[in-house]
């Protein structure tokens, strides 16, 4: 990670689909199948979750938001929220690359 430049958090857009897919595959390889958030996932499941159509279905929308943490041109973290009702937004998930754990990205 480049410590000279800050990590930038931005809401994901359709233009980020490929970068997010690469991040998710990298996070899977680094963390392994027994890591929280990946428990029970297989290579086949990760392959399906990282298809452009699967990711596009999760980017934006009236009930959910996806945010990416960028270190330069690389995604190093991800979070998602779901709108439950007018007073409640749920944190639906957070993943950071194992090598960035403990650096305040999550």
Protein Blocks (a to p, Z undefined) as FASTA:
>chain_A
ZZkbccddddddfklmmmmmmmmmmmmmmnopmbghigoiafklmmmmmgmklmmmmggc
jkbccddddehjacfbdcddddfblmbccdfbdcddfklgonlmZZ
